[in-house]
């Protein structure tokens, strides 16, 4: 008697969402989405290009000019509230999809989808708080401002927090009355396509939220350059951000960019060293280090350097790397085998530069890790600020430890990269904390913790970490324009 092998599940083909309908790419082309956990193809997705972006712009403009324009801000807020509730109702489905697609632990994926619902709830409440002002002027008249939507906006998001970073853009864009074209990363398009369906179910008119899937070099570039798009928001690496700025110059688009980071964790000798070492591994190893805010540089006062290295390395060894489906897993896979090779190359470079690995440094040896894009959380000491591993964004679970002797040197080292996104200061001296916070050139920073990103507060970077701010009411500045009106009363 012979037993037939089970038939593998069919790989679904997923189309884009344009004008409220699922549509194939104009070219008919698709691309494979591969799970970094198993290496298997889990979906085939429409490979959009310039023609598809043009279709999406027309659908979005038609929606902007139509029913959407007549909606009150209160109605927009109520629809965002329904959208948030649907996301929360589908939390487990979306989390499973994100975990399978991106390789993050299921517990982290659940947190992320919950955060997406929180963001939409915030903007549901903020939608009718969009206000102008009255201005006393020198002539006998009445002067006031209107804050108006831009029109069609393009939202280009990365693969590390696929849906959460999309929500940071969708929320204020829709609350302000714009229509949007969302382009997810090619590695991780699945939750964006599902959420576009939930937006229609929530009651948004067709064309208000469109999703175009495809490579950044074609679909993303077309969004950045399209004359029918009035604003583009991008999160990703710095070189791509520069290309988007150049492309956006064609019609003087409004641009906001959240780009790379090489954030410092500055530890003074008077800090609670044990608490720092227990909590801070998650500030760099969470999401397998694929986080623009990752505190990838520990800058520590020399008198406690050895103790900090010892405690941090011990805490790193306890971080549980494993199957994303395991509830106990803290670090899953990298997003792809290609990204893992990039990080392994940086680990090799660090060793060649003379840095010493004190934890991790390679691929886990256990057979259970053979299929997926797993990598060990890695700690380097004997590092100088000029080394590439201290200057360049590795975007993986790698942290370097650099000693300092004075407060002035700590600040100089913290600022000694092209980036300025995030960071933390650890000290019990409040005056020192405030001096250091003011001196470090980062857009968001925290003291005695690693929590610097909040739905209600502005987020963005200095220097080559970007322009503009997301989150909080400051984000509305990126998705509106101000019209001044003067009425002659003479």
C-alpha positions as CSV (number, residue, x, y, z in Angstrom):
1,X,0.0,0.0,0.0
2,X,1.4,3.4,-1.0
3,X,0.6,6.7,0.7
4,X,0.4,9.8,-1.5
5,X,2.2,12.9,-0.3
6,X,-0.2,15.7,0.8
7,X,-1.0,18.3,-1.9
8,X,0.6,21.6,-0.9
9,X,-1.8,24.4,-0.3
10,X,-2.4,26.6,-3.4
11,X,-0.5,29.9,-3.3
12,X,-3.0,32.8,-3.5
13,X,-2.7,35.6,-6.1
14,X,-3.5,38.9,-4.6
15,X,-4.4,42.0,-6.6
16,X,-4.1,45.7,-5.8
17,X,-6.9,47.8,-4.5
18,X,-7.7,50.8,-6.8
19,X,-11.0,52.7,-6.7
20,X,-12.5,50.2,-4.3
21,X,-11.8,47.2,-6.6
22,X,-9.2,44.4,-6.7
23,X,-7.3,44.9,-9.9
24,X,-4.3,43.1,-11.5
25,X,-1.3,45.0,-12.6
26,X,-1.7,46.6,-16.0
27,X,1.3,44.5,-17.2
28,X,-0.3,41.3,-15.8
29,X,3.0,40.7,-13.9
30,X,3.2,39.4,-10.3
31,X,5.9,38.8,-7.7
32,X,6.4,36.2,-5.1
33,X,6.1,37.0,-1.4
34,X,8.4,34.6,0.6
35,X,8.1,33.8,4.3
36,X,11.4,34.3,6.1
37,X,10.4,31.7,8.6
38,X,10.1,28.8,6.1
39,X,11.5,30.1,2.9
40,X,8.3,29.2,1.1
41,X,6.3,31.3,-1.3
42,X,3.1,32.4,0.6
43,X,1.5,34.7,-2.0
44,X,1.8,36.1,-5.5
45,X,1.1,39.8,-5.6
46,X,0.3,42.1,-8.5
47,X,3.5,43.9,-9.6
48,X,2.4,47.5,-10.1
49,X,4.2,50.1,-12.1
50,X,3.8,53.6,-13.4
51,X,0.6,52.8,-15.3
52,X,-1.0,51.4,-12.1
53,X,0.0,54.4,-10.1
54,X,-1.6,56.6,-12.7
55,X,-4.8,54.6,-12.4
56,X,-4.7,55.0,-8.7
57,X,-4.1,58.8,-8.9
58,X,-7.2,59.1,-11.1
59,X,-9.3,57.0,-8.7
60,X,-8.1,59.0,-5.7
61,X,-8.7,62.4,-7.5
62,X,-12.2,61.3,-8.5
63,X,-12.9,60.3,-4.9
64,X,-11.5,63.6,-3.6
65,X,-13.6,65.6,-6.0
66,X,-16.7,63.6,-5.3
67,X,-18.6,62.5,-2.2
68,X,-15.6,62.6,0.1
69,X,-15.3,66.4,-0.3
70,X,-18.8,66.8,1.1
71,X,-18.2,64.9,4.3
72,X,-17.9,66.8,7.5
73,X,-14.8,66.3,9.7
74,X,-17.1,64.6,12.3
75,X,-18.2,62.0,9.7
76,X,-14.6,61.3,8.7
77,X,-13.8,60.8,12.4
78,X,-16.7,58.4,12.9
79,X,-15.6,56.4,9.9
80,X,-12.1,56.3,11.2
81,X,-13.5,55.0,14.5
82,X,-15.3,52.2,12.7
83,X,-12.1,51.4,10.8
84,X,-10.2,51.2,14.1
85,X,-12.9,48.9,15.6
86,X,-12.6,46.6,12.5
87,X,-8.8,46.4,12.8
88,X,-9.2,45.5,16.5
89,X,-11.9,42.9,15.6
90,X,-9.4,41.3,13.1
91,X,-6.4,41.7,15.3
92,X,-5.5,38.0,15.4
93,X,-5.9,37.5,11.7
94,X,-3.8,40.6,10.9
95,X,-1.1,39.6,13.5
96,X,-0.8,36.1,12.1
97,X,-0.5,37.5,8.6
98,X,2.2,40.0,9.7
99,X,4.1,37.4,11.7
100,X,4.1,34.9,8.8
101,X,5.0,37.6,6.2
102,X,7.7,39.4,8.2
103,X,9.0,36.8,10.7
104,X,8.3,38.8,13.8
105,X,7.1,37.0,17.0
106,X,3.4,36.6,17.2
107,X,3.4,38.5,20.5
108,X,5.1,41.4,18.8
109,X,2.7,41.3,15.8
110,X,-0.3,41.4,18.2
111,X,1.1,44.4,19.9
112,X,1.7,46.1,16.5
113,X,-1.8,45.5,15.2
114,X,-3.2,46.8,18.6
115,X,-1.0,49.9,18.1
116,X,-2.5,50.4,14.6
117,X,-6.0,50.4,16.1
118,X,-4.9,52.9,18.7
119,X,-3.5,55.2,16.0
120,X,-6.8,55.1,14.1
121,X,-8.8,55.7,17.3
122,X,-6.5,58.8,18.0
123,X,-7.2,60.2,14.5
124,X,-10.9,59.4,14.8
125,X,-11.0,61.8,17.8
126,X,-8.7,64.3,16.2
127,X,-10.6,64.6,12.9
128,X,-12.9,67.4,14.1
129,X,-10.2,69.2,15.9
130,X,-8.8,70.6,12.7
131,X,-9.1,74.4,13.3
132,X,-8.0,77.6,11.8
133,X,-7.4,80.9,13.5
134,X,-8.4,84.6,13.4
135,X,-5.7,87.2,13.0
136,X,-5.8,90.9,13.9
137,X,-4.5,92.9,10.9
138,X,-3.8,96.5,10.4
139,X,-6.7,97.2,8.0
140,X,-10.3,97.4,9.0
141,X,-11.2,93.9,8.1
142,X,-11.6,90.3,9.3
143,X,-8.7,87.9,8.6
144,X,-8.9,84.2,9.2
145,X,-7.2,81.0,8.1
146,X,-8.6,77.7,6.8
147,X,-6.7,74.5,7.1
148,X,-7.5,72.4,4.0
149,X,-6.5,69.0,2.7
150,X,-3.8,68.8,0.1
151,X,-5.6,66.3,-2.2
152,X,-4.1,63.1,-3.4
153,X,-1.2,62.0,-1.2
154,X,1.3,59.1,-1.7
155,X,2.3,57.0,1.3
156,X,5.4,54.7,0.9
157,X,6.2,52.5,3.8
158,X,8.9,50.0,4.7
159,X,8.9,46.3,5.8
160,X,10.0,46.5,9.4
161,X,6.7,47.7,10.9
162,X,4.5,47.3,7.8
163,X,1.1,48.2,9.1
164,X,2.0,50.4,12.0
165,X,4.1,52.8,9.9
166,X,1.3,52.8,7.3
167,X,-1.2,53.8,10.0
168,X,1.0,56.8,11.0
169,X,0.5,58.1,7.5
170,X,-3.1,56.9,6.7
171,X,-4.5,58.3,10.0
172,X,-3.7,62.0,9.6
173,X,-4.0,61.9,5.8
174,X,-7.6,60.6,6.0
175,X,-8.5,62.7,9.1
176,X,-7.5,65.8,7.2
177,X,-9.7,64.9,4.2
178,X,-7.1,63.7,1.7
179,X,-7.3,60.7,-0.5
180,X,-4.3,58.3,-0.4
181,X,-2.3,55.8,-2.4
182,X,-0.4,53.4,-0.1
183,X,2.6,51.5,-1.4
184,X,3.7,48.8,1.0
185,X,7.2,47.2,0.8
186,X,7.5,44.3,-1.7
187,X,8.6,42.0,1.2
188,X,5.5,42.7,3.3
189,X,2.4,43.8,1.3
190,X,-0.1,41.4,2.8
191,X,-1.6,43.3,5.7
192,X,-1.9,46.5,3.6
193,X,-4.0,44.8,1.1
194,X,-6.3,43.3,3.8
195,X,-6.6,46.6,5.6
196,X,-7.7,48.3,2.4
197,X,-10.7,45.9,2.3
198,X,-11.5,46.8,6.0
199,X,-11.4,50.5,5.1
200,X,-14.1,49.9,2.5
201,X,-16.1,47.9,5.0
202,X,-15.8,50.7,7.5
203,X,-17.5,53.0,5.0
204,X,-14.8,55.0,3.3
205,X,-15.8,55.8,-0.3
206,X,-14.1,53.8,-3.1
207,X,-10.9,55.5,-4.1
208,X,-10.2,57.2,-0.8
209,X,-7.6,54.6,0.1
210,X,-5.9,52.7,-2.7
211,X,-3.1,50.2,-2.4
212,X,-0.5,49.8,-5.2
213,X,1.9,46.9,-4.8
214,X,5.2,46.7,-6.6
215,X,8.9,47.6,-6.5
216,X,10.1,50.9,-5.1
217,X,12.2,51.5,-8.3
218,X,9.0,51.5,-10.4
219,X,5.8,51.9,-8.3
220,X,7.5,54.0,-5.6
221,X,9.4,56.2,-8.1
222,X,6.2,56.8,-10.0
223,X,4.4,58.0,-6.8
224,X,7.2,60.3,-6.0
225,X,7.3,61.9,-9.5
226,X,3.6,61.9,-10.4
227,X,2.3,65.4,-11.0
228,X,-1.2,64.5,-9.7
229,X,0.1,63.7,-6.2
230,X,0.5,66.8,-3.9
231,X,2.4,65.2,-1.1
232,X,4.5,62.1,-0.5
233,X,5.3,60.6,2.9
234,X,8.1,58.0,3.0
235,X,9.7,55.9,5.7
236,X,12.8,54.0,4.7
237,X,16.6,54.2,4.2
238,X,18.2,57.6,3.6
239,X,19.5,57.1,0.0
240,X,16.0,56.3,-1.2
241,X,14.7,59.4,0.7
242,X,17.1,61.5,-1.2
243,X,15.8,60.1,-4.5
244,X,12.3,60.8,-3.5
245,X,13.1,64.4,-2.7
246,X,14.7,64.8,-6.1
247,X,11.7,63.2,-7.9
248,X,9.2,65.3,-5.9
249,X,10.8,68.5,-7.1
250,X,9.0,68.1,-10.5
251,X,5.7,69.5,-9.1
252,X,7.1,70.9,-5.8
253,X,5.4,68.2,-3.7
254,X,5.2,68.5,0.0
255,X,7.6,65.8,1.4
256,X,8.0,64.2,4.7
257,X,10.7,61.6,5.3
258,X,11.5,59.3,8.3
259,X,14.8,57.8,7.4
260,X,17.8,56.0,9.0
261,X,19.1,56.1,12.5
262,X,22.1,55.1,14.6
263,X,20.7,56.0,18.0
264,X,22.8,56.3,21.2
265,X,22.1,54.9,24.6
266,X,24.3,57.2,26.8
267,X,25.0,55.6,30.2
268,X,26.6,57.7,33.0
269,X,28.3,56.1,35.9
270,X,25.6,57.2,38.4
271,X,22.8,55.5,36.4
272,X,20.9,52.4,37.5
273,X,23.2,50.1,35.7
274,X,21.3,46.9,36.5
275,X,18.0,48.4,35.2
276,X,19.7,49.6,32.1
277,X,21.2,46.2,31.3
278,X,17.9,44.4,32.0
279,X,15.8,46.7,29.8
280,X,18.0,47.9,27.0
281,X,18.6,44.7,25.0
282,X,15.0,45.1,23.8
283,X,15.8,48.7,22.6
284,X,18.1,47.2,19.9
285,X,17.1,43.5,19.5
286,X,13.4,43.9,19.4
287,X,12.0,43.3,15.8
288,X,15.4,41.5,15.2
289,X,17.1,44.9,15.2
290,X,15.1,46.1,12.2
291,X,14.1,49.4,13.7
292,X,15.2,52.9,12.8
293,X,15.1,53.9,16.5
294,X,17.2,50.9,17.6
295,X,19.7,52.1,20.3
296,X,22.6,50.5,18.3
297,X,25.4,52.4,20.2
298,X,25.9,52.1,23.9
299,X,28.0,55.1,24.9
300,X,29.1,54.3,28.5
301,X,31.2,56.1,31.1
302,X,34.6,54.4,31.3
303,X,34.5,53.7,35.0
304,X,31.5,51.4,34.6
305,X,32.3,50.2,31.0
306,X,33.3,46.7,32.0
307,X,30.4,46.2,34.3
308,X,27.9,47.4,31.7
309,X,29.4,45.1,29.0
310,X,29.2,42.1,31.4
311,X,25.6,42.7,32.4
312,X,24.4,43.6,28.9
313,X,26.1,40.5,27.4
314,X,24.5,38.3,30.0
315,X,21.1,39.8,29.4
316,X,21.6,39.4,25.6
317,X,22.3,35.7,26.1
318,X,18.9,35.3,27.8
319,X,16.9,36.8,24.8
320,X,14.8,34.0,23.4
321,X,15.3,33.6,19.6
322,X,12.9,31.2,18.1
323,X,9.9,30.3,16.0
324,X,7.6,33.4,15.6
325,X,4.6,31.2,16.3
326,X,6.0,30.4,19.8
327,X,4.3,32.6,22.4
328,X,7.6,32.7,24.3
329,X,9.7,33.9,21.4
330,X,11.2,37.4,21.8
331,X,13.2,37.6,18.5
332,X,12.1,35.9,15.4
333,X,13.7,36.0,11.9
334,X,15.0,38.8,9.8
335,X,12.7,39.9,7.1
336,X,14.7,38.0,4.4
337,X,17.7,35.8,3.9
338,X,19.2,38.7,1.9
339,X,18.9,41.1,4.8
340,X,20.5,38.5,7.1
341,X,23.5,38.3,4.7
342,X,23.9,42.1,4.9
343,X,23.9,41.9,8.8
344,X,26.4,39.0,8.8
345,X,28.6,41.0,6.5
346,X,28.6,43.9,9.0
347,X,29.5,41.4,11.8
348,X,32.5,40.3,9.7
349,X,33.5,43.9,9.0
350,X,33.3,44.7,12.8
351,X,35.7,41.8,13.5
352,X,38.1,43.0,10.8
353,X,38.0,46.5,12.2
354,X,39.3,45.1,15.5
355,X,36.0,45.1,17.5
356,X,35.4,42.1,19.8
357,X,32.2,40.0,19.9
358,X,31.1,39.4,23.5
359,X,27.7,37.9,22.6
360,X,26.2,36.3,19.5
361,X,28.0,36.9,16.3
362,X,26.4,34.5,13.8
363,X,23.6,32.1,13.0
364,X,22.1,29.9,15.7
365,X,23.5,26.4,15.4
366,X,20.4,24.4,16.4
367,X,18.7,22.4,13.6
368,X,15.4,24.1,14.3
369,X,16.8,27.3,12.9
370,X,18.0,25.9,9.6
371,X,15.0,26.9,7.5
372,X,14.5,30.5,8.6
373,X,16.4,33.7,8.3
374,X,17.5,33.6,12.0
375,X,20.5,35.4,13.5
376,X,21.9,35.8,16.9
377,X,21.7,39.1,18.8
378,X,25.3,40.4,18.8
379,X,27.2,42.7,21.1
380,X,30.6,44.3,20.2
381,X,33.1,45.9,22.5
382,X,36.5,47.5,21.8
383,X,34.7,49.8,19.4
384,X,35.7,53.3,18.3
385,X,33.3,55.8,16.8
386,X,35.1,55.8,13.4
387,X,34.4,52.1,12.8
388,X,31.8,51.4,10.1
389,X,29.8,49.3,12.6
390,X,29.6,52.5,14.8
391,X,28.7,54.8,11.9
392,X,26.5,52.9,9.4
393,X,23.0,51.7,10.0
394,X,23.2,47.9,10.2
395,X,19.4,47.4,10.6
396,X,19.9,44.1,12.4
397,X,20.4,42.9,16.0
398,X,23.9,44.4,16.4
399,X,25.0,46.8,19.2
400,X,28.4,48.4,19.8
401,X,29.8,49.6,23.1
402,X,31.9,52.8,23.1
403,X,33.5,54.3,26.3
404,X,33.7,58.0,27.3
405,X,35.4,60.0,30.0
406,X,33.5,63.3,30.3
407,X,30.0,64.6,29.7
408,X,31.3,66.7,26.8
409,X,32.8,63.6,25.2
410,X,29.6,61.6,25.7
411,X,27.7,64.3,23.8
412,X,30.3,64.5,21.0
413,X,30.1,60.7,20.5
414,X,26.3,60.7,20.6
415,X,26.2,63.3,17.8
416,X,29.1,61.7,15.8
417,X,26.9,60.1,13.1
418,X,25.0,61.6,10.1
419,X,21.8,60.6,11.8
420,X,19.7,62.1,14.6
421,X,16.5,60.1,15.1
422,X,16.2,58.7,18.6
423,X,18.2,57.9,21.8
424,X,18.2,57.6,25.6
425,X,20.1,59.1,28.5
426,X,20.7,57.2,31.7
427,X,21.6,59.2,34.8
428,X,20.3,60.0,38.3
429,X,21.5,63.6,38.0
430,X,18.5,65.6,36.6
431,X,20.7,68.6,35.7
432,X,23.0,66.4,33.7
433,X,20.0,64.7,32.1
434,X,18.6,68.0,30.9
435,X,21.9,69.3,29.7
436,X,22.5,66.1,27.7
437,X,19.0,66.0,26.3
438,X,19.4,69.5,25.0
439,X,22.8,68.8,23.5
440,X,22.1,65.6,21.7
441,X,20.9,66.2,18.1
442,X,18.0,63.8,18.0
443,X,14.3,64.3,17.2
444,X,13.1,62.1,20.0
445,X,14.9,61.1,23.2
446,X,14.1,59.5,26.5
447,X,15.6,59.6,30.0
448,X,16.1,56.5,32.1
449,X,14.0,54.4,29.7
450,X,13.9,53.5,26.0
451,X,10.4,54.7,25.4
452,X,10.4,57.7,23.0
453,X,7.7,56.9,20.5
454,X,4.1,57.7,21.3
455,X,0.9,58.0,19.2
456,X,0.1,61.3,20.8
457,X,3.6,63.0,20.5
458,X,5.6,64.1,17.5
459,X,8.1,61.7,16.0
460,X,10.9,62.5,13.5
461,X,14.5,63.1,13.0
462,X,17.3,65.7,12.7
463,X,20.1,65.7,10.1
464,X,19.9,62.7,7.7
465,X,17.2,61.0,9.7
466,X,14.6,63.0,7.8
467,X,12.2,66.0,7.6
468,X,8.8,66.5,9.1
469,X,7.0,64.9,12.0
470,X,4.6,62.0,12.4
471,X,2.2,61.3,15.2
472,X,0.4,63.7,17.5
473,X,-1.3,66.8,16.2
474,X,1.9,68.0,14.6
475,X,1.4,65.4,11.9
476,X,-1.6,67.4,10.5
477,X,0.9,70.0,9.3
478,X,2.2,67.4,6.8
479,X,-1.2,66.7,5.3
480,X,-2.8,70.1,5.2
481,X,-2.2,73.5,3.7
482,X,-3.2,76.9,5.1
483,X,-5.4,79.3,3.2
484,X,-5.6,82.9,4.5
485,X,-8.8,84.8,3.9
486,X,-9.3,88.6,4.4
487,X,-12.7,90.3,4.3
488,X,-12.8,94.0,3.9
489,X,-15.1,95.6,6.5
490,X,-14.7,99.2,5.5
